[in-house]
Amino acid sequence: MQSSLKLVDCVIEVHDARIPLSGRNPLFQETLGLKPHLLVLNKKDLADLTEQQEIVHYLEGNGIKNVIFTNCIKDENIKQIIPKVTELIGCSYRYHRAENLEYCIMVVGVPNVGKSSLINSLRRQHLRTGKAARVGGEPGITRAVTSRIQVCEHPLMFLLDTPGVLAPRIENVETGLKLAICGTVLDHLVGEETMADYLLYTLNRHGLFGYVQHYGLASACDDIEQVLKSVAVKLGKTRKVKVLTGTGDVRVTQPNYAMAARDFLRTFRSGLLGPVMLDRDIMQGLPAVDMDS
Protein backbone atom coordinates (compact mmCIF):
# COMPACT_ATOMS: atom_id res chain seq x y z
CA MET A 1 0.00 0.00 0.00
CA GLN A 2 2.78 2.41 0.98
CA SER A 3 4.66 1.80 -2.26
CA SER A 4 1.50 2.64 -4.24
CA LEU A 5 0.86 5.89 -2.33
CA LYS A 6 2.81 8.09 -4.73
CA LEU A 7 0.22 7.13 -7.40
CA VAL A 8 -2.75 8.03 -5.17
CA ASP A 9 -4.72 11.29 -4.82
CA CYS A 10 -7.16 10.24 -2.08
CA VAL A 11 -7.80 7.34 0.32
CA ILE A 12 -11.29 5.89 0.82
CA GLU A 13 -11.47 3.86 4.03
CA VAL A 14 -14.42 1.44 4.14
CA HIS A 15 -15.72 0.18 7.49
CA ASP A 16 -18.79 -1.60 8.85
CA ALA A 17 -21.57 0.81 9.89
CA ARG A 18 -22.52 -1.52 12.79
CA ILE A 19 -19.14 -0.74 14.44
CA PRO A 20 -18.46 2.84 13.26
CA LEU A 21 -16.36 3.80 16.29
CA SER A 22 -14.31 0.66 16.92
CA GLY A 23 -12.15 -1.85 15.10
CA ARG A 24 -10.75 0.49 12.43
CA ASN A 25 -7.06 -0.06 11.79
CA PRO A 26 -5.21 2.99 13.28
CA LEU A 27 -2.22 2.23 11.04
CA PHE A 28 -4.19 3.38 7.97
CA GLN A 29 -4.11 7.02 9.05
CA GLU A 30 -0.54 6.79 10.34
CA THR A 31 0.77 5.05 7.21
CA LEU A 32 -1.25 6.81 4.53
CA GLY A 33 -0.21 10.18 5.83
CA LEU A 34 -1.44 13.45 4.42
CA LYS A 35 -3.60 12.12 1.59
CA PRO A 36 -7.24 13.33 1.61
CA HIS A 37 -9.34 10.77 3.51
CA LEU A 38 -13.00 9.73 3.17
CA LEU A 39 -14.57 7.25 5.61
CA VAL A 40 -17.33 5.16 4.02
CA LEU A 41 -19.46 3.33 6.61
CA ASN A 42 -20.96 0.49 4.59
CA LYS A 43 -23.78 -2.00 5.34
CA LYS A 44 -25.98 0.83 6.66
CA ASP A 45 -29.01 -1.40 6.04
CA LEU A 46 -27.77 -3.70 8.85
CA ALA A 47 -27.03 -0.85 11.28
CA ASP A 48 -29.36 0.97 13.68
CA LEU A 49 -28.57 4.57 12.74
CA THR A 50 -31.06 6.36 15.00
CA GLU A 51 -28.01 8.07 16.57
CA GLN A 52 -26.27 8.83 13.28
CA GLN A 53 -25.60 12.47 14.21
CA GLU A 54 -23.92 11.40 17.46
CA ILE A 55 -21.73 8.97 15.48
CA VAL A 56 -20.69 11.69 13.02
CA HIS A 57 -20.01 14.10 15.91
CA TYR A 58 -17.87 11.50 17.72
CA LEU A 59 -15.86 10.82 14.54
CA GLU A 60 -15.37 14.56 13.92
CA GLY A 61 -14.00 14.83 17.45
CA ASN A 62 -11.46 12.19 16.45
CA GLY A 63 -10.35 14.09 13.34
CA ILE A 64 -12.54 12.34 10.74
CA LYS A 65 -14.39 15.12 8.95
CA ASN A 66 -15.70 13.30 5.86
CA VAL A 67 -18.14 10.42 6.41
CA ILE A 68 -20.69 8.80 4.07
CA PHE A 69 -23.03 5.94 5.07
CA THR A 70 -23.67 3.46 2.24
CA ASN A 71 -25.32 0.20 1.26
CA CYS A 72 -23.32 -1.11 -1.70
CA ILE A 73 -25.75 -3.94 -2.39
CA LYS A 74 -28.55 -1.47 -3.21
CA ASP A 75 -26.23 1.39 -4.29
CA GLU A 76 -27.59 3.66 -1.51
CA ASN A 77 -25.66 6.98 -1.20
CA ILE A 78 -23.04 5.74 -3.68
CA LYS A 79 -23.62 8.80 -5.89
CA GLN A 80 -22.30 11.04 -3.07
CA ILE A 81 -18.82 9.48 -3.20
CA ILE A 82 -17.35 10.70 -6.51
CA PRO A 83 -18.36 14.38 -5.94
CA LYS A 84 -16.97 14.22 -2.38
CA VAL A 85 -13.68 12.68 -3.52
CA THR A 86 -13.40 15.26 -6.33
CA GLU A 87 -13.97 18.06 -3.80
CA LEU A 88 -11.36 16.65 -1.38
CA ILE A 89 -8.74 16.31 -4.13
CA GLY A 90 -9.55 19.84 -5.39
CA CYS A 91 -8.82 21.24 -1.93
CA SER A 92 -5.51 19.38 -1.57
CA TYR A 93 -2.04 19.85 -3.02
CA ARG A 94 -1.34 17.01 -5.48
CA TYR A 95 2.45 17.49 -5.56
CA HIS A 96 4.01 15.50 -8.44
CA ARG A 97 0.55 14.31 -9.59
CA ALA A 98 -0.60 17.83 -10.47
CA GLU A 99 -0.16 17.24 -14.23
CA ASN A 100 -2.22 14.03 -14.20
CA LEU A 101 -5.73 14.60 -15.50
CA GLU A 102 -7.08 11.38 -14.02
CA TYR A 103 -7.62 10.74 -10.32
CA CYS A 104 -6.38 7.60 -8.55
CA ILE A 105 -8.03 6.52 -5.28
CA MET A 106 -6.87 3.81 -2.88
CA VAL A 107 -9.59 1.79 -1.10
CA VAL A 108 -8.55 0.45 2.32
CA GLY A 109 -10.25 -1.16 5.32
CA VAL A 110 -10.37 -4.18 7.59
CA PRO A 111 -11.46 -7.48 5.95
CA ASN A 112 -14.99 -8.10 4.67
CA VAL A 113 -16.47 -4.61 5.04
CA GLY A 114 -17.36 -4.19 1.36
CA LYS A 115 -14.33 -2.63 -0.34
CA SER A 116 -14.72 -4.67 -3.52
CA SER A 117 -18.52 -4.23 -3.39
CA LEU A 118 -17.99 -0.45 -3.26
CA ILE A 119 -15.86 -0.55 -6.41
CA ASN A 120 -18.48 -2.63 -8.23
CA SER A 121 -21.26 -0.31 -7.02
CA LEU A 122 -19.40 2.78 -8.27
CA ARG A 123 -18.94 1.11 -11.67
CA ARG A 124 -22.67 0.34 -11.84
CA GLN A 125 -23.56 3.94 -11.02
CA HIS A 126 -21.06 5.77 -13.22
CA LEU A 127 -20.09 3.40 -16.02
CA ARG A 128 -23.27 1.30 -16.24
CA THR A 129 -21.10 -1.80 -16.18
CA GLY A 130 -20.72 -4.87 -14.01
CA LYS A 131 -18.22 -6.40 -11.65
CA ALA A 132 -14.52 -5.68 -11.79
CA ALA A 133 -13.60 -6.88 -8.28
CA ARG A 134 -14.33 -10.25 -6.69
CA VAL A 135 -16.56 -10.13 -3.64
CA GLY A 136 -17.47 -12.69 -1.00
CA GLY A 137 -19.20 -13.09 2.35
CA GLU A 138 -16.03 -13.95 4.21
CA PRO A 139 -12.74 -12.17 4.86
CA GLY A 140 -9.75 -12.69 2.58
CA ILE A 141 -11.26 -12.56 -0.92
CA THR A 142 -8.96 -9.75 -2.10
CA ARG A 143 -5.36 -10.86 -1.50
CA ALA A 144 -3.17 -8.22 -3.14
CA VAL A 145 -3.16 -4.56 -4.16
CA THR A 146 -4.81 -4.89 -7.56
CA SER A 147 -4.23 -3.00 -10.78
CA ARG A 148 -6.21 0.20 -11.30
CA ILE A 149 -9.95 -0.24 -11.88
CA GLN A 150 -11.86 2.52 -13.67
CA VAL A 151 -14.99 3.65 -11.81
CA CYS A 152 -15.87 6.94 -13.52
CA GLU A 153 -15.46 8.70 -16.89
CA HIS A 154 -16.10 12.34 -15.90
CA PRO A 155 -13.91 12.95 -13.99
CA LEU A 156 -11.67 10.11 -15.12
CA MET A 157 -11.18 8.14 -11.91
CA PHE A 158 -9.46 4.86 -11.07
CA LEU A 159 -9.53 2.89 -7.82
CA LEU A 160 -6.94 0.56 -6.29
CA ASP A 161 -8.53 -2.30 -4.34
CA THR A 162 -6.44 -3.58 -1.42
CA PRO A 163 -6.62 -6.61 0.91
CA GLY A 164 -8.36 -6.14 4.24
CA VAL A 165 -5.83 -5.42 6.98
CA LEU A 166 -6.63 -5.79 10.68
CA ALA A 167 -4.61 -3.91 13.30
CA PRO A 168 -1.73 -6.09 14.59
CA ARG A 169 -3.13 -5.61 18.10
CA ILE A 170 -6.85 -5.26 18.86
CA GLU A 171 -7.24 -2.82 21.76
CA ASN A 172 -9.52 -5.03 23.88
CA VAL A 173 -11.40 -8.32 23.87
CA GLU A 174 -14.77 -6.73 23.18
CA THR A 175 -13.53 -4.88 20.08
CA GLY A 176 -12.16 -8.18 18.80
CA LEU A 177 -15.51 -9.89 19.37
CA LYS A 178 -17.40 -7.06 17.62
CA LEU A 179 -15.11 -7.45 14.60
CA ALA A 180 -15.62 -11.21 14.72
CA ILE A 181 -19.43 -11.24 14.80
CA CYS A 182 -19.44 -8.75 11.90
CA GLY A 183 -17.43 -11.29 9.89
CA THR A 184 -14.07 -9.52 9.60
CA VAL A 185 -12.20 -12.52 11.03
CA LEU A 186 -12.56 -16.15 9.91
CA ASP A 187 -15.02 -17.71 12.37
CA HIS A 188 -12.95 -20.74 13.31
CA LEU A 189 -10.09 -18.51 14.51
CA VAL A 190 -12.30 -17.13 17.30
CA GLY A 191 -14.72 -20.02 17.81
CA GLU A 192 -18.32 -19.95 16.65
CA GLU A 193 -19.78 -20.78 20.06
CA THR A 194 -17.72 -18.03 21.74
CA MET A 195 -18.97 -15.56 19.12
CA ALA A 196 -22.57 -16.76 19.51
CA ASP A 197 -22.28 -16.25 23.29
CA TYR A 198 -21.10 -12.66 22.80
CA LEU A 199 -23.78 -12.03 20.17
CA LEU A 200 -26.52 -13.23 22.55
CA TYR A 201 -25.12 -11.04 25.33
CA THR A 202 -25.05 -8.03 22.98
CA LEU A 203 -28.58 -8.53 21.65
CA ASN A 204 -29.97 -8.84 25.19
CA ARG A 205 -27.96 -5.82 26.43
CA HIS A 206 -29.43 -3.66 23.65
CA GLY A 207 -32.97 -5.03 24.12
CA LEU A 208 -32.98 -6.65 20.67
CA PHE A 209 -35.09 -9.76 21.09
CA GLY A 210 -35.75 -10.55 17.42
CA TYR A 211 -33.99 -13.89 17.92
CA VAL A 212 -36.81 -15.01 20.27
CA GLN A 213 -39.42 -14.69 17.52
CA HIS A 214 -37.11 -15.86 14.72
CA TYR A 215 -36.28 -19.13 16.45
CA GLY A 216 -39.65 -19.58 18.20
CA LEU A 217 -38.22 -19.43 21.74
CA ALA A 218 -40.51 -19.10 24.75
CA SER A 219 -38.73 -15.95 25.96
CA ALA A 220 -35.44 -14.06 25.93
CA CYS A 221 -32.62 -16.01 27.53
CA ASP A 222 -29.03 -15.29 28.52
CA ASP A 223 -27.92 -18.94 28.59
CA ILE A 224 -26.18 -19.58 25.26
CA GLU A 225 -26.27 -23.35 25.70
CA GLN A 226 -30.05 -23.27 26.13
CA VAL A 227 -30.49 -20.98 23.12
CA LEU A 228 -28.25 -23.07 20.85
CA LYS A 229 -30.02 -26.23 21.96
CA SER A 230 -33.37 -24.70 20.92
CA VAL A 231 -31.88 -23.49 17.62
CA ALA A 232 -30.46 -26.95 16.87
CA VAL A 233 -33.81 -28.62 17.59
CA LYS A 234 -35.68 -26.10 15.42
CA LEU A 235 -33.23 -26.65 12.54
CA GLY A 236 -33.29 -30.42 12.97
CA LYS A 237 -29.55 -30.40 13.69
CA THR A 238 -29.55 -33.12 16.33
CA ARG A 239 -28.41 -36.72 16.50
CA LYS A 240 -29.16 -39.75 18.65
CA VAL A 241 -26.17 -41.02 20.61
CA LYS A 242 -25.72 -43.96 22.96
CA VAL A 243 -24.87 -43.13 26.56
CA LEU A 244 -23.63 -45.95 28.78
CA THR A 245 -25.37 -45.92 32.18
CA GLY A 246 -25.46 -48.30 35.13
CA THR A 247 -28.67 -49.86 33.75
CA GLY A 248 -27.43 -50.22 30.18
CA ASP A 249 -27.30 -48.11 27.04
CA VAL A 250 -29.63 -45.13 26.77
CA ARG A 251 -30.19 -43.24 23.50
CA VAL A 252 -30.27 -39.47 24.01
CA THR A 253 -30.74 -36.57 21.61
CA GLN A 254 -27.60 -34.47 21.29
CA PRO A 255 -27.83 -30.98 19.71
CA ASN A 256 -25.20 -29.90 17.18
CA TYR A 257 -24.09 -26.75 18.99
CA ALA A 258 -21.54 -25.76 16.33
CA MET A 259 -24.11 -25.78 13.51
CA ALA A 260 -26.61 -23.92 15.69
CA ALA A 261 -23.99 -21.24 16.50
CA ARG A 262 -23.15 -20.96 12.78
CA ASP A 263 -26.81 -20.40 11.91
CA PHE A 264 -27.25 -17.86 14.74
CA LEU A 265 -24.27 -15.84 13.41
CA ARG A 266 -25.39 -16.11 9.77
CA THR A 267 -28.91 -14.98 10.69
CA PHE A 268 -27.54 -11.95 12.54
CA ARG A 269 -25.14 -10.99 9.74
CA SER A 270 -27.86 -11.12 7.11
CA GLY A 271 -30.01 -8.68 9.12
CA LEU A 272 -32.80 -11.11 9.95
CA LEU A 273 -32.54 -10.25 13.66
CA GLY A 274 -33.01 -6.54 12.94
CA PRO A 275 -30.60 -3.58 12.65
CA VAL A 276 -28.03 -3.17 15.42
CA MET A 277 -25.53 -0.59 16.67
CA LEU A 278 -22.70 -2.48 18.37
CA ASP A 279 -20.86 0.70 19.44
CA ARG A 280 -23.65 2.22 21.51
CA ASP A 281 -21.60 1.51 24.65
CA ILE A 282 -18.79 3.75 23.34
CA MET A 283 -21.19 6.61 22.62
CA GLN A 284 -22.67 6.27 26.10
CA GLY A 285 -19.23 5.97 27.70
CA LEU A 286 -20.02 2.55 29.13
CA PRO A 287 -17.10 0.38 30.29
CA ALA A 288 -16.14 -2.54 28.04
CA VAL A 289 -17.52 -5.92 29.09
CA ASP A 290 -15.12 -8.33 30.83
CA MET A 291 -15.75 -11.66 29.10
CA ASP A 292 -13.77 -13.50 31.82
CA SER A 293 -16.13 -12.51 34.62
Buried (B, 14 or more C-beta within 10 A) or exposed (E): BEEEBEEBBBBBBBBBBBBBBBBBBEBBBEBBEEBBBBBBBBBBBBBBBEBBEBBBEBBEEEEBEBBBBBBBBEBBBBEBBBEBBBBBBEEEEBEEBEEEEEBBBBBBBBBBBBBBBBBBBBBBBBEEEEEBBEBEEEBEBBEEBBEBBBBBEEBEBBBBBBBBBBBEEBEBBBBBBBBBBBBBBEBEEBEBBBBBBBBBBBBBEBEBBBBBEBBEBEEBBEEBEEBBBBBBBBBEBBEEEEEEEEEEEEEEEEBBBBBBBBBBBEBBBEBEBBBBBBBBBBBEEEEEBEBEE
